[in-house]
Amino acid sequence: MAHFAVNGSLKMPTVTVGTSEPADYSTSSYSDYEGDSLEAKVVPSVLLVILIVGWVGNSVVVFVILRAGHGRVKTATNCYIVNLAITDLFFLLCCVPWTAAIFAWNDWKFGRFMCKFVFFMMHVTAQATCLTLTAMSVDRYQAIVRPLRSLQNRSTKIVTVIIIIIWTFSLVTGVPVFIYQDIVEHPYYPRQLVCHEDWPIQVMYPSYGLYCLIMMYLIPLAIISICYLRLLITLWEQVMPGLDGAHLQHRVKDMRQRRHVTWMVLAVVLAFAICWLPLYICNIWQRLFQDTYPRTNAMYIFKVTGNVLAYSNSCINPFIYSFMGENFRRYLRRACPLCFKNRGRQFVVGNSRRTGTTVMDDHPMVEFKPGSTVSESDPK
């Protein structure tokens, strides 16, 4: 997605290249700052840190979940988490290095095909991320509000089909980006090449920005908000009549764990909404209201910061899982015993009547002691 890679100086006027959209190089992907400028060093360094942290963190998430399931992903929640981690890995690979190179070199040096492919994959991974978050929220809604009715809908087979649909839709909607992304010579700096959107008609430039805002931000967040509003009402209004003793204690633990997982998923969604908001504000302002878009140092700094913040979202989720996911920490200790060699407690998983071990559980937490077992109640 071309407007995800943002770089540019504030001195360049808006120009039109052929039949393309207004090629506002001052706020799109390139600038006329010198290669030894501060931003040419600082921004790529920050992006490199995001790339390394994001790749390590998301790779650990996938590894831990697969290790916990003995090479398989056995619960609905974990399917979505693995898919979200994979989209983050692809997003980091397809976006961060190229954006860092643009800031460092102020030039597109990778050819026409890579220009098309890189921004195509940016669109695909961004679209897949927001759809996965939406699906995760609907899954939480079903698990809490309609627990019995959702047993079949939340099976891993159904979730796998949903994930395939998510990727198919994301790939199809990214085709126009691949077709109309192209490289041109910078009109004011002939030795510099620009990778930008070269739409056949001018109206497609703001239209694509509106599509991204609506389909990749507003509608997903609206669906997520409705799900969580209904879900939170259900969580806090649920009563447990006729239960006592062990049954009551079990139900209390169950509700506590379901609330815990729900808050964790909500934290992931909020991180996405907050991290991407500044960049969407800049992009929609620039595309729809170019006459009022301020070409100031403050606005440029705000847009670059928003760009970096959007990229950082892809390395935040593993920290949320580690901070809020007790089961994730438990399985991380088991998957990497050397990292927690002196923690004092040893965790042993015995045989259970069910085999669907999960990292992000929907059921009561189990106090791990030597010789204890883990059971799974999520649908297979």
VEXTI-867633 format. One record per residue (C-alpha): y, z, x; residue number from 1. Coordinates in Angstrom, 2 decimals, m for minus. Layout:
! VEXTI-867633
+---------+---------+---------+-----+
:      c2 :      c3 :      c1 : seq :
+---------+---------+---------+-----+
:       Y :       Z :       X : NUM :
...
+---------+---------+---------+-----+
! end
This chain:
! VEXTI-867633
+---------+---------+---------+-----+
:      c2 :      c3 :      c1 : seq :
+---------+---------+---------+-----+
:    0.00 :    0.00 :    0.00 :   1 :
:    3.03 :   m1.26 :    1.82 :   2 :
:    5.43 :    1.42 :    0.78 :   3 :
:    3.19 :    4.12 :    2.28 :   4 :
:    4.10 :    3.09 :    5.81 :   5 :
:    7.77 :    3.84 :    5.94 :   6 :
:   10.00 :    3.40 :    8.91 :   7 :
:   13.45 :    1.98 :    9.34 :   8 :
:   16.98 :    2.40 :   10.51 :   9 :
:   19.95 :    2.89 :    8.29 :  10 :
:   22.00 :    0.04 :    9.67 :  11 :
:   20.10 :   m2.94 :    8.30 :  12 :
:   21.42 :   m4.60 :    5.14 :  13 :
:   19.20 :   m5.79 :    2.32 :  14 :
:   18.08 :   m9.41 :    2.73 :  15 :
:   15.85 :  m11.80 :    0.86 :  16 :
:   13.05 :  m13.68 :    2.60 :  17 :
:   11.91 :  m16.82 :    0.76 :  18 :
:   10.69 :  m15.99 :   m2.73 :  19 :
:    9.75 :  m12.47 :   m1.79 :  20 :
:   11.13 :   m9.25 :   m3.12 :  21 :
:   14.38 :   m7.98 :   m1.61 :  22 :
:   13.20 :   m7.26 :    1.91 :  23 :
:   15.03 :   m4.04 :    2.53 :  24 :
:   14.03 :   m3.53 :    6.13 :  25 :
:   16.33 :   m0.56 :    6.38 :  26 :
:   14.01 :    1.45 :    4.18 :  27 :
:   10.65 :   m0.28 :    4.32 :  28 :
:    8.47 :   m0.46 :    7.38 :  29 :
:   10.64 :   m1.20 :   10.37 :  30 :
:   13.85 :   m0.24 :   12.08 :  31 :
:   16.16 :   m1.17 :   14.90 :  32 :
:   15.98 :    2.13 :   16.75 :  33 :
:   15.17 :    1.96 :   20.43 :  34 :
:   11.61 :    2.54 :   21.60 :  35 :
:   12.61 :    5.65 :   23.55 :  36 :
:   14.28 :    7.34 :   20.56 :  37 :
:   13.24 :   10.81 :   19.46 :  38 :
:   11.51 :    9.63 :   16.30 :  39 :
:    9.49 :    7.09 :   18.30 :  40 :
:    7.91 :   10.03 :   20.11 :  41 :
:    7.92 :   12.88 :   17.60 :  42 :
:    6.65 :   11.10 :   14.49 :  43 :
:    3.64 :    9.43 :   16.18 :  44 :
:    2.74 :   12.77 :   17.77 :  45 :
:    2.82 :   14.53 :   14.40 :  46 :
:    0.77 :   11.74 :   12.83 :  47 :
:   m1.78 :   11.99 :   15.64 :  48 :
:   m2.21 :   15.70 :   14.94 :  49 :
:   m2.68 :   14.94 :   11.23 :  50 :
:   m5.28 :   12.28 :   12.09 :  51 :
:   m7.31 :   14.58 :   14.35 :  52 :
:   m7.14 :   17.64 :   12.09 :  53 :
:   m7.90 :   15.56 :    9.00 :  54 :
:  m10.86 :   13.77 :   10.52 :  55 :
:  m12.39 :   16.96 :   11.91 :  56 :
:  m11.79 :   18.94 :    8.71 :  57 :
:  m13.08 :   16.34 :    6.26 :  58 :
:  m16.05 :   15.51 :    8.49 :  59 :
:  m16.97 :   19.20 :    8.51 :  60 :
:  m16.74 :   19.28 :    4.69 :  61 :
:  m19.17 :   16.36 :    4.36 :  62 :
:  m21.48 :   17.79 :    7.03 :  63 :
:  m21.59 :   21.27 :    5.50 :  64 :
:  m22.31 :   20.00 :    1.98 :  65 :
:  m25.03 :   17.61 :    3.18 :  66 :
:  m26.52 :   20.32 :    5.39 :  67 :
:  m26.55 :   22.78 :    2.49 :  68 :
:  m28.33 :   20.22 :    0.29 :  69 :
:  m30.76 :   19.15 :    3.04 :  70 :
:  m29.23 :   15.70 :    3.30 :  71 :
:  m28.43 :   15.29 :   m0.39 :  72 :
:  m25.50 :   16.14 :   m2.64 :  73 :
:  m27.10 :   17.97 :   m5.54 :  74 :
:  m24.30 :   19.14 :   m7.84 :  75 :
:  m21.48 :   17.44 :   m9.72 :  76 :
:  m18.76 :   19.50 :   m8.05 :  77 :
:  m20.03 :   18.72 :   m4.57 :  78 :
:  m20.31 :   14.99 :   m5.37 :  79 :
:  m16.61 :   14.87 :   m6.16 :  80 :
:  m15.69 :   16.96 :   m3.12 :  81 :
:  m17.68 :   14.69 :   m0.79 :  82 :
:  m16.09 :   11.61 :   m2.35 :  83 :
:  m12.62 :   13.13 :   m1.96 :  84 :
:  m13.36 :   13.90 :    1.69 :  85 :
:  m14.54 :   10.31 :    2.24 :  86 :
:  m11.38 :    8.87 :    0.65 :  87 :
:   m9.31 :   11.14 :    2.90 :  88 :
:  m11.25 :    9.95 :    5.97 :  89 :
:  m10.66 :    6.30 :    5.08 :  90 :
:   m7.01 :    6.96 :    4.25 :  91 :
:   m6.43 :    8.65 :    7.60 :  92 :
:   m8.16 :    5.83 :    9.47 :  93 :
:   m6.44 :    3.01 :    7.58 :  94 :
:   m2.95 :    4.48 :    7.42 :  95 :
:   m2.03 :    6.99 :   10.09 :  96 :
:   m2.73 :    5.06 :   13.33 :  97 :
:   m0.89 :    1.95 :   12.13 :  98 :
:    2.11 :    3.90 :   10.89 :  99 :
:    2.25 :    5.77 :   14.20 : 100 :
:    2.17 :    2.43 :   16.04 : 101 :
:    5.06 :    1.09 :   13.95 : 102 :
:    7.18 :    4.13 :   14.77 : 103 :
:    6.26 :    3.94 :   18.45 : 104 :
:    6.67 :    0.17 :   18.96 : 105 :
:    8.94 :   m0.86 :   16.09 : 106 :
:    6.83 :   m3.99 :   15.69 : 107 :
:    3.65 :   m5.19 :   13.96 : 108 :
:    1.29 :   m6.22 :   16.76 : 109 :
:   m2.03 :   m6.50 :   14.93 : 110 :
:   m2.00 :   m9.93 :   13.31 : 111 :
:   m1.96 :  m11.25 :    9.74 : 112 :
:   m5.48 :  m10.18 :    8.72 : 113 :
:   m4.97 :   m6.57 :    9.81 : 114 :
:   m1.61 :   m6.56 :    8.02 : 115 :
:   m3.40 :   m7.47 :    4.80 : 116 :
:   m6.46 :   m5.30 :    5.37 : 117 :
:   m4.65 :   m2.12 :    6.42 : 118 :
:   m2.31 :   m2.04 :    3.44 : 119 :
:   m5.12 :   m3.11 :    1.11 : 120 :
:   m7.14 :   m0.09 :    2.24 : 121 :
:   m4.10 :    2.15 :    1.89 : 122 :
:   m3.89 :    1.15 :   m1.76 : 123 :
:   m7.65 :    1.50 :   m2.32 : 124 :
:   m7.94 :    4.96 :   m0.79 : 125 :
:   m4.78 :    6.27 :   m2.48 : 126 :
:   m6.02 :    4.97 :   m5.85 : 127 :
:   m9.50 :    6.41 :   m5.30 : 128 :
:   m8.04 :    9.79 :   m4.33 : 129 :
:   m6.01 :   10.25 :   m7.50 : 130 :
:   m8.89 :    9.04 :   m9.71 : 131 :
:  m11.30 :   11.42 :   m7.98 : 132 :
:   m8.93 :   14.34 :   m8.55 : 133 :
:   m8.67 :   13.35 :  m12.20 : 134 :
:  m12.46 :   13.17 :  m12.52 : 135 :
:  m12.79 :   16.57 :  m10.83 : 136 :
:  m10.39 :   18.11 :  m13.35 : 137 :
:  m12.24 :   16.57 :  m16.30 : 138 :
:  m15.46 :   17.90 :  m14.78 : 139 :
:  m13.95 :   21.40 :  m14.61 : 140 :
:  m12.86 :   21.06 :  m18.23 : 141 :
:  m16.39 :   20.17 :  m19.29 : 142 :
:  m17.96 :   22.95 :  m17.22 : 143 :
:  m15.74 :   25.64 :  m18.75 : 144 :
:  m14.83 :   24.46 :  m22.25 : 145 :
:  m18.07 :   22.63 :  m23.15 : 146 :
:  m20.70 :   24.14 :  m20.82 : 147 :
:  m23.80 :   23.33 :  m22.89 : 148 :
:  m22.69 :   19.91 :  m24.06 : 149 :
:  m21.75 :   18.94 :  m20.51 : 150 :
:  m25.16 :   19.56 :  m18.94 : 151 :
:  m26.11 :   15.87 :  m19.13 : 152 :
:  m22.60 :   14.52 :  m18.54 : 153 :
:  m22.33 :   16.50 :  m15.31 : 154 :
:  m25.62 :   15.34 :  m13.79 : 155 :
:  m25.38 :   13.85 :  m10.31 : 156 :
:  m26.56 :   10.49 :  m11.66 : 157 :
:  m23.65 :   10.31 :  m14.10 : 158 :
:  m21.21 :   11.49 :  m11.44 : 159 :
:  m22.50 :    8.84 :   m9.03 : 160 :
:  m21.83 :    6.15 :  m11.65 : 161 :
:  m18.31 :    7.53 :  m12.16 : 162 :
:  m17.65 :    7.44 :   m8.41 : 163 :
:  m18.87 :    3.83 :   m8.22 : 164 :
:  m16.49 :    2.94 :  m11.07 : 165 :
:  m13.64 :    4.69 :   m9.23 : 166 :
:  m14.20 :    2.67 :   m6.07 : 167 :
:  m14.70 :   m0.59 :   m7.96 : 168 :
:  m11.46 :   m0.14 :   m9.89 : 169 :
:   m9.61 :    0.82 :   m6.71 : 170 :
:  m10.89 :   m2.25 :   m4.85 : 171 :
:  m10.04 :   m4.63 :   m7.70 : 172 :
:   m6.50 :   m3.29 :   m8.14 : 173 :
:   m5.96 :   m3.61 :   m4.39 : 174 :
:   m6.64 :   m7.37 :   m4.36 : 175 :
:   m2.97 :   m8.34 :   m5.08 : 176 :
:   m1.92 :   m6.24 :   m2.09 : 177 :
:   m4.34 :   m8.13 :    0.15 : 178 :
:   m3.10 :  m11.47 :   m1.19 : 179 :
:    0.64 :  m10.86 :   m0.98 : 180 :
:    0.92 :   m8.62 :    2.07 : 181 :
:    2.03 :  m10.78 :    5.00 : 182 :
:    3.85 :  m10.79 :    8.30 : 183 :
:    7.26 :  m12.38 :    8.83 : 184 :
:    9.75 :  m12.48 :   11.64 : 185 :
:   12.47 :   m9.88 :   11.36 : 186 :
:   15.66 :  m11.74 :   10.28 : 187 :
:   17.87 :   m9.78 :   12.68 : 188 :
:   15.42 :   m9.18 :   15.54 : 189 :
:   13.49 :  m12.45 :   16.07 : 190 :
:   11.04 :  m10.94 :   18.54 : 191 :
:    9.88 :   m8.35 :   16.01 : 192 :
:    7.28 :   m8.98 :   13.30 : 193 :
:    7.32 :   m7.25 :    9.93 : 194 :
:    4.29 :   m6.56 :    7.73 : 195 :
:    5.62 :   m6.37 :    4.18 : 196 :
:    5.01 :   m7.32 :    0.54 : 197 :
:    5.69 :  m11.02 :    0.00 : 198 :
:    5.44 :  m11.29 :   m3.79 : 199 :
:    5.82 :  m14.79 :   m5.33 : 200 :
:    8.46 :  m13.59 :   m7.81 : 201 :
:   11.06 :  m10.91 :   m7.31 : 202 :
:   10.16 :   m8.89 :  m10.42 : 203 :
:    6.73 :   m8.08 :   m8.96 : 204 :
:    8.33 :   m5.88 :   m6.31 : 205 :
:    9.61 :   m3.18 :   m8.72 : 206 :
:    6.64 :   m3.80 :  m11.03 : 207 :
:    4.18 :   m2.85 :   m8.32 : 208 :
:    6.16 :    0.28 :   m7.58 : 209 :
:    6.02 :    1.23 :  m11.27 : 210 :
:    2.28 :    0.60 :  m11.33 : 211 :
:    1.77 :    2.94 :   m8.39 : 212 :
:    3.94 :    5.65 :   m9.91 : 213 :
:    2.30 :    5.46 :  m13.35 : 214 :
:   m1.35 :    4.75 :  m12.50 : 215 :
:   m1.58 :    6.67 :   m9.24 : 216 :
:    0.58 :    9.69 :  m10.04 : 217 :
:    1.97 :   10.27 :  m13.55 : 218 :
:   m1.06 :    9.41 :  m15.72 : 219 :
:   m3.56 :   11.25 :  m13.47 : 220 :
:   m1.31 :   14.33 :  m13.39 : 221 :
:   m0.85 :   14.16 :  m17.18 : 222 :
:   m4.62 :   14.10 :  m17.75 : 223 :
:   m5.12 :   16.86 :  m15.21 : 224 :
:   m2.41 :   19.00 :  m16.85 : 225 :
:   m3.97 :   18.62 :  m20.31 : 226 :
:   m7.42 :   19.52 :  m18.95 : 227 :
:   m6.16 :   22.59 :  m17.15 : 228 :
:   m4.03 :   23.80 :  m20.03 : 229 :
:   m7.05 :   23.75 :  m22.34 : 230 :
:   m9.28 :   25.08 :  m19.61 : 231 :
:   m7.11 :   28.05 :  m18.69 : 232 :
:   m6.71 :   29.01 :  m22.35 : 233 :
:  m10.49 :   29.00 :  m22.69 : 234 :
:  m10.99 :   31.02 :  m19.51 : 235 :
:   m8.68 :   33.82 :  m20.55 : 236 :
:   m9.73 :   33.92 :  m24.20 : 237 :
:  m13.48 :   33.98 :  m23.74 : 238 :
:  m15.16 :   37.12 :  m25.05 : 239 :
:  m18.67 :   38.32 :  m24.54 : 240 :
:  m19.96 :   39.93 :  m27.75 : 241 :
:  m23.37 :   41.55 :  m27.87 : 242 :
:  m23.81 :   41.82 :  m24.11 : 243 :
:  m24.52 :   44.99 :  m22.25 : 244 :
:  m26.00 :   46.23 :  m19.03 : 245 :
:  m27.37 :   43.59 :  m16.69 : 246 :
:  m26.53 :   40.71 :  m19.05 : 247 :
:  m22.89 :   41.76 :  m19.21 : 248 :
:  m22.70 :   42.14 :  m15.44 : 249 :
:  m24.25 :   38.71 :  m14.96 : 250 :
:  m21.81 :   37.12 :  m17.41 : 251 :
:  m18.82 :   38.79 :  m15.76 : 252 :
:  m19.90 :   37.44 :  m12.37 : 253 :
:  m20.47 :   34.02 :  m13.89 : 254 :
:  m16.99 :   33.90 :  m15.43 : 255 :
:  m15.41 :   35.21 :  m12.25 : 256 :
:  m17.07 :   32.46 :  m10.21 : 257 :
:  m16.17 :   29.73 :  m12.69 : 258 :
:  m12.55 :   30.88 :  m12.60 : 259 :
:  m12.64 :   30.94 :   m8.82 : 260 :
:  m13.90 :   27.35 :   m8.53 : 261 :
:  m11.38 :   26.25 :  m11.17 : 262 :
:   m8.46 :   27.76 :   m9.26 : 263 :
:   m9.70 :   26.08 :   m6.09 : 264 :
:   m9.78 :   22.63 :   m7.73 : 265 :
:   m6.33 :   23.32 :   m9.20 : 266 :
:   m5.05 :   24.14 :   m5.71 : 267 :
:   m6.35 :   20.79 :   m4.45 : 268 :
:   m4.60 :   18.98 :   m7.31 : 269 :
:   m1.32 :   20.84 :   m6.77 : 270 :
:   m1.43 :   20.03 :   m3.06 : 271 :
:   m1.76 :   16.34 :   m3.94 : 272 :
:    1.10 :   16.48 :   m6.47 : 273 :
:    3.48 :   18.29 :   m4.12 : 274 :
:    2.68 :   16.26 :   m1.01 : 275 :
:    3.12 :   12.88 :   m2.69 : 276 :
:    6.15 :   13.66 :   m4.88 : 277 :
:    8.93 :   13.09 :   m2.27 : 278 :
:    7.55 :    9.69 :   m1.23 : 279 :
:    7.18 :    8.53 :   m4.84 : 280 :
:   10.77 :    9.59 :   m5.56 : 281 :
:   12.03 :    7.53 :   m2.61 : 282 :
:    9.89 :    4.51 :   m3.40 : 283 :
:   10.70 :    4.25 :   m7.09 : 284 :
:   14.40 :    4.81 :   m6.37 : 285 :
:   14.40 :    2.10 :   m3.71 : 286 :
:   12.44 :   m0.42 :   m5.79 : 287 :
:   14.13 :    0.03 :   m9.17 : 288 :
:   17.64 :    1.16 :   m8.27 : 289 :
:   18.47 :   m0.53 :   m4.98 : 290 :
:   22.21 :   m0.59 :   m5.66 : 291 :
:   22.35 :    3.20 :   m5.85 : 292 :
:   19.79 :    3.93 :   m3.14 : 293 :
:   21.69 :    5.80 :   m0.40 : 294 :
:   21.43 :    4.35 :    3.11 : 295 :
:   22.21 :    7.63 :    4.83 : 296 :
:   20.68 :    9.59 :    7.66 : 297 :
:   19.75 :   12.37 :    5.24 : 298 :
:   17.90 :    9.96 :    2.95 : 299 :
:   16.08 :    8.36 :    5.84 : 300 :
:   14.98 :   11.74 :    7.16 : 301 :
:   13.88 :   12.72 :    3.65 : 302 :
:   11.80 :    9.55 :    3.33 : 303 :
:   10.16 :    9.88 :    6.74 : 304 :
:    9.41 :   13.53 :    5.98 : 305 :
:    7.94 :   12.53 :    2.63 : 306 :
:    5.82 :    9.93 :    4.36 : 307 :
:    4.44 :   12.47 :    6.83 : 308 :
:    3.93 :   15.00 :    4.04 : 309 :
:    1.91 :   12.45 :    2.04 : 310 :
:   m0.32 :   11.78 :    5.03 : 311 :
:   m0.78 :   15.50 :    5.65 : 312 :
:   m2.34 :   15.87 :    2.21 : 313 :
:   m5.48 :   14.26 :    3.63 : 314 :
:   m6.02 :   17.15 :    6.04 : 315 :
:   m5.10 :   20.02 :    3.69 : 316 :
:   m8.17 :   20.10 :    1.42 : 317 :
:  m10.63 :   21.46 :    4.03 : 318 :
:   m8.33 :   24.44 :    4.55 : 319 :
:   m8.23 :   25.04 :    0.79 : 320 :
:  m12.03 :   25.01 :    0.65 : 321 :
:  m12.22 :   27.42 :    3.59 : 322 :
:   m9.59 :   29.76 :    2.19 : 323 :
:  m10.70 :   29.79 :   m1.46 : 324 :
:  m14.36 :   28.72 :   m1.33 : 325 :
:  m16.55 :   31.70 :   m0.50 : 326 :
:  m19.71 :   29.62 :   m0.71 : 327 :
:  m18.16 :   27.00 :    1.57 : 328 :
:  m17.48 :   29.64 :    4.20 : 329 :
:  m21.02 :   30.94 :    3.76 : 330 :
:  m22.59 :   27.54 :    4.31 : 331 :
:  m20.18 :   26.78 :    7.14 : 332 :
:  m21.49 :   29.88 :    8.93 : 333 :
:  m25.03 :   28.71 :    8.34 : 334 :
:  m24.32 :   25.12 :    9.42 : 335 :
:  m22.45 :   26.23 :   12.56 : 336 :
:  m24.11 :   29.52 :   13.59 : 337 :
:  m22.66 :   29.41 :   17.11 : 338 :
:  m19.13 :   29.47 :   15.67 : 339 :
:  m19.89 :   32.74 :   13.87 : 340 :
:  m22.34 :   34.23 :   16.36 : 341 :
:  m20.89 :   37.72 :   16.30 : 342 :
:  m20.04 :   38.05 :   12.63 : 343 :
:  m22.67 :   40.75 :   12.14 : 344 :
:  m24.31 :   39.39 :    8.99 : 345 :
:  m27.18 :   36.94 :    9.00 : 346 :
:  m27.75 :   34.64 :    6.09 : 347 :
:  m31.25 :   33.60 :    5.11 : 348 :
:  m31.99 :   31.21 :    2.29 : 349 :
:  m35.38 :   31.68 :    0.71 : 350 :
:  m37.22 :   29.62 :   m1.82 : 351 :
:  m35.88 :   29.43 :   m5.33 : 352 :
:  m37.06 :   28.11 :   m8.64 : 353 :
:  m34.36 :   25.45 :   m8.49 : 354 :
:  m33.38 :   23.24 :   m5.58 : 355 :
:  m29.79 :   22.23 :   m6.22 : 356 :
:  m28.02 :   24.24 :   m3.56 : 357 :
:  m24.28 :   23.90 :   m3.87 : 358 :
:  m21.34 :   24.77 :   m1.67 : 359 :
:  m18.74 :   24.98 :   m4.42 : 360 :
:  m20.66 :   26.92 :   m7.04 : 361 :
:  m20.09 :   27.14 :  m10.78 : 362 :
:  m22.25 :   30.20 :  m11.15 : 363 :
:  m22.28 :   33.83 :   m9.97 : 364 :
:  m21.75 :   34.55 :   m6.34 : 365 :
:  m24.81 :   35.92 :   m4.57 : 366 :
:  m24.37 :   38.72 :   m2.10 : 367 :
:  m26.15 :   37.46 :    0.99 : 368 :
:  m28.26 :   40.00 :    2.79 : 369 :
:  m31.24 :   39.58 :    5.07 : 370 :
:  m34.01 :   37.96 :    3.04 : 371 :
:  m31.88 :   37.15 :    0.00 : 372 :
:  m32.14 :   33.88 :   m1.93 : 373 :
:  m29.81 :   31.37 :   m3.47 : 374 :
:  m30.33 :   29.84 :   m6.87 : 375 :
:  m28.49 :   26.95 :   m8.49 : 376 :
:  m27.55 :   26.49 :  m12.08 : 377 :
:  m25.60 :   23.24 :  m11.91 : 378 :
:  m27.25 :   20.22 :  m13.51 : 379 :
:  m29.11 :   17.88 :  m11.17 : 380 :
+---------+---------+---------+-----+
! end
